[in-house]
Amino acid sequence: MTPALRELASLFPPTRLLTQPGELAPYASDALTAFRAQPLAVVLPESHAEVVAAVRWCAKHRVPYVARGSGTSLSGGSLPVEGGIVIGLNRMNRLLRLEPKERIAVVEPGFINLQVSLAAAPYGLYYAPDPSSQPVSTIGGNLAFNSGGAHCLKYGMTSNHVLAAKVVLPDGETVELGQESLEGVGPDWLGLFVGSEGLLGIATEITLRLLPKPEAFHTLLAAYDSLEKAGEAVAAVVASGLLPGAMEIMDALAIEAAEAAVQAGYPREARALLIVELEGETPQVEAEARYLDEVIRASGAYEVRIARSAEERMKIWKGRKAAFSAVGRLSPDYIVQDGVVPRSKLGQALAEIERLSERYGLRVANVFHAGDGNLHPLILYNGRVPGELERAEALAGEILRLCVALGGSITGEHGVGMEKRAYMPEMFSSEDLAAMRRIRLALDPLELANRGKMFPGEAPAAHSHGAHPLQRAGVISGG
Ligand SMILES: Cc1cc2nc3c(=O)[nH]c(=O)nc-3n(C[C@H](O)[C@H](O)[C@H](O)COP(=O)(O)OP(=O)(O)OC[C@H]3O[C@@H](n4cnc5c(N)ncnc54)[C@H](O)[C@@H]3O)c2cc1C
């Protein structure tokens, strides 16, 4: 053991300092398993003070580190740096405070997203941001990736629901960002921190805003004979002034996969399905439902179904939630992409993705948060066929460029991480990137915190072999 490692061993008991290859293996990659790197050690702090100690040790010995929640990042965001350390935050998973009157919850970073809503449920409250990974992903990871989900159309992303955070900066200093009140003063430092992908510090305490649970739902399933029409229907709903809780699209391949997996009873011959859900107070939902039905019928849907009971509603959602992982049944390998287009351009983007799919001779399944314009094309390929992976990657790159060309972005919710850093210049000028880097260097001159992520570099190819193990086990659903 080197003197530096001996010093680390004096800070953490042996059960919470992992150094053996077998212990390190689970931390060598995140959900983007194509990237792997061997860390020097993993530490498992149980308190803010221990996070400070670990970060100070890294600063003193110039060792790069990555903060890690549940490792469900799909972009290599929580991939360790070779020879660096992983600060695993899963043991810091306590609910510190829940104040129904203030509608806030204060949690440690390893607290699981879904657990916030479960803890708030007895008070008629819930936590709105709902990534599909919500049964396993942590609030710390959600904060660092500014995660979204089906309900972010109406309620906004994680950034709209975090009021404050206690943060350990890369030199070990502790700062408090934001405040519990809704009206803050001064610059929005918390806004800068949310979505910074672990490059600006480690959150150790996070204050979340809770919302009252909706009283009523109206869930509609519309079938279309083209993907483009379904995309345009989304733009029509948005233009109508309605603000549904969720709007999701599935294309023909996704329908086929979902039906094979869970028999949701979807119209099998549809080229695309649109799920729209209204939620709120009963009189409001009833009034909006009448208007929504008109908009959908005018959008060219050839079949419209309304859920008449909680069971019917759950059945509609079951197909959507299973679709992503079910696509794994159709192909040995697939690349998951994550891009955004303005909602008014959805139809155009989908038509172009169909054309690209034909041109490249690769099937593309689409299951996505249409209301946000957040696309998740799944590019199916067979890694055993020579050249197919390279073709799939080229197609993925074209889709990202298409998103930027249409006025969108290279990531909706999976982060930039390793996977997309090569695409940052598609979206940002060199001046923009230099400005971001100056902020990073002001806080972390040695670039120890999550080194190698987000900023353009030699990113290796991104590919995923089949579904995430937790997806295969049915614990989480995709995108
Ligand atoms: C099947 C599947 C479906 C998914 N669906 C969605 C979805 O619908 N929406 C969505 O947004 N994402 C989705 N994701 C991506 C991922 O689940 C989310 O981005 C999630 O927020 C990551 O949380 P985590 O705890 O796993 O973080 P990790 O993967 O451990 O870390 C993610 C990033 O956060 C940083 N980080 C972690 N904790 C902290 C902390 N306390 N302080 C500072 N930085 C920290 C890490 O360094 C890393 O950069 C999905 C992933 C999978 C595998």
The ligand as an SDF file (V2000), in Angstrom:
LIG
                    3D

 53 58  0  0  0  0  0  0  0  0999 V2000
  -33.0840    2.1000  -18.1230 C   0  0  0  0  0  0  0  0  0  0  0  0
  -32.7400    3.5430  -17.8510 C   0  0  0  0  0  0  0  0  0  0  0  0
  -33.7000    4.5200  -18.0260 C   0  0  0  0  0  0  0  0  0  0  0  0
  -33.3890    5.8570  -17.8150 C   0  0  0  0  0  0  0  0  0  0  0  0
  -34.3700    6.7940  -17.9710 N   0  0  0  0  0  0  0  0  0  0  0  0
  -34.0860    8.0870  -17.7270 C   0  0  0  0  0  0  0  0  0  0  0  0
  -35.1020    9.0820  -17.8480 C   0  0  0  0  0  0  0  0  0  0  0  0
  -36.2570    8.8060  -18.1710 O   0  0  0  0  0  0  0  0  0  0  0  0
  -34.7450   10.3540  -17.5950 N   0  0  0  0  0  0  0  0  0  0  0  0
  -33.4660   10.7030  -17.2370 C   0  0  0  0  0  0  0  0  0  0  0  0
  -33.2120   11.8740  -17.0160 O   0  0  0  0  0  0  0  0  0  0  0  0
  -32.5080    9.7820  -17.1340 N   0  0  0  0  0  0  0  0  0  0  0  0
  -32.7830    8.4970  -17.3550 C   0  0  0  0  0  0  0  0  0  0  0  0
  -31.7940    7.5600  -17.2200 N   0  0  0  0  0  0  0  0  0  0  0  0
  -30.4220    7.9910  -16.8990 C   0  0  0  0  0  0  0  0  0  0  0  0
  -30.1150    7.9870  -15.3640 C   0  0  0  0  0  0  0  0  0  0  0  0
  -30.9130    7.0590  -14.6910 O   0  0  0  0  0  0  0  0  0  0  0  0
  -30.3660    9.3380  -14.7430 C   0  0  0  0  0  0  0  0  0  0  0  0
  -29.5950   10.3140  -15.3800 O   0  0  0  0  0  0  0  0  0  0  0  0
  -30.1060    9.3990  -13.2140 C   0  0  0  0  0  0  0  0  0  0  0  0
  -30.3450   10.7160  -12.7730 O   0  0  0  0  0  0  0  0  0  0  0  0
  -28.7330    8.9880  -12.7990 C   0  0  0  0  0  0  0  0  0  0  0  0
  -28.7710    8.7960  -11.3880 O   0  0  0  0  0  0  0  0  0  0  0  0
  -27.7070    7.8690  -10.6450 P   0  0  0  0  0  0  0  0  0  0  0  0
  -27.9580    7.9160   -9.1820 O   0  0  0  0  0  0  0  0  0  0  0  0
  -27.6860    6.5230  -11.2520 O   0  0  0  0  0  0  0  0  0  0  0  0
  -26.3830    8.6900  -10.9930 O   0  0  0  0  0  0  0  0  0  0  0  0
  -24.9650    8.1510  -11.4980 P   0  0  0  0  0  0  0  0  0  0  0  0
  -25.0930    7.4310  -12.7960 O   0  0  0  0  0  0  0  0  0  0  0  0
  -24.2740    7.4680  -10.3980 O   0  0  0  0  0  0  0  0  0  0  0  0
  -24.2600    9.5570  -11.7640 O   0  0  0  0  0  0  0  0  0  0  0  0
  -24.6900   10.3910  -12.8040 C   0  0  0  0  0  0  0  0  0  0  0  0
  -23.8690   11.6770  -12.7750 C   0  0  0  0  0  0  0  0  0  0  0  0
  -24.1340   12.3610  -11.5620 O   0  0  0  0  0  0  0  0  0  0  0  0
  -22.9270   12.6320  -10.8510 C   0  0  0  0  0  0  0  0  0  0  0  0
  -23.2950   12.5510   -9.4270 N   0  0  0  0  0  0  0  0  0  0  0  0
  -23.8970   11.5210   -8.7800 C   0  0  0  0  0  0  0  0  0  0  0  0
  -24.1690   11.8750   -7.5170 N   0  0  0  0  0  0  0  0  0  0  0  0
  -23.7190   13.1320   -7.3480 C   0  0  0  0  0  0  0  0  0  0  0  0
  -23.7140   14.0490   -6.2600 C   0  0  0  0  0  0  0  0  0  0  0  0
  -24.2420   13.7400   -5.0790 N   0  0  0  0  0  0  0  0  0  0  0  0
  -23.1840   15.2740   -6.4620 N   0  0  0  0  0  0  0  0  0  0  0  0
  -22.6640   15.6360   -7.6630 C   0  0  0  0  0  0  0  0  0  0  0  0
  -22.6450   14.8130   -8.7310 N   0  0  0  0  0  0  0  0  0  0  0  0
  -23.1710   13.5770   -8.5640 C   0  0  0  0  0  0  0  0  0  0  0  0
  -21.9680   11.5650  -11.3300 C   0  0  0  0  0  0  0  0  0  0  0  0
  -20.6330   11.9920  -11.1620 O   0  0  0  0  0  0  0  0  0  0  0  0
  -22.3520   11.4480  -12.7940 C   0  0  0  0  0  0  0  0  0  0  0  0
  -21.7680   12.4670  -13.5390 O   0  0  0  0  0  0  0  0  0  0  0  0
  -32.0790    6.2120  -17.4210 C   0  0  0  0  0  0  0  0  0  0  0  0
  -31.1200    5.2190  -17.2260 C   0  0  0  0  0  0  0  0  0  0  0  0
  -31.4360    3.8960  -17.4380 C   0  0  0  0  0  0  0  0  0  0  0  0
  -30.3860    2.8410  -17.2300 C   0  0  0  0  0  0  0  0  0  0  0  0
  1  2  1  0
  2  3  1  0
  2 52  2  0
  3  4  2  0
  4  5  1  0
  4 50  1  0
  5  6  2  0
  6  7  1  0
  6 13  1  0
  7  8  2  0
  7  9  1  0
  9 10  1  0
 10 11  2  0
 10 12  1  0
 12 13  2  0
 13 14  1  0
 14 15  1  0
 14 50  1  0
 15 16  1  0
 16 17  1  0
 16 18  1  0
 18 19  1  0
 18 20  1  0
 20 21  1  0
 20 22  1  0
 22 23  1  0
 23 24  1  0
 24 25  2  0
 24 26  1  0
 24 27  1  0
 27 28  1  0
 28 29  2  0
 28 30  1  0
 28 31  1  0
 31 32  1  0
 32 33  1  0
 33 34  1  0
 33 48  1  0
 34 35  1  0
 35 36  1  0
 35 46  1  0
 36 37  1  0
 36 45  1  0
 37 38  2  0
 38 39  1  0
 39 40  1  0
 39 45  2  0
 40 41  1  0
 40 42  2  0
 42 43  1  0
 43 44  2  0
 44 45  1  0
 46 47  1  0
 46 48  1  0
 48 49  1  0
 50 51  2  0
 51 52  1  0
 52 53  1  0
M  END
$$$$
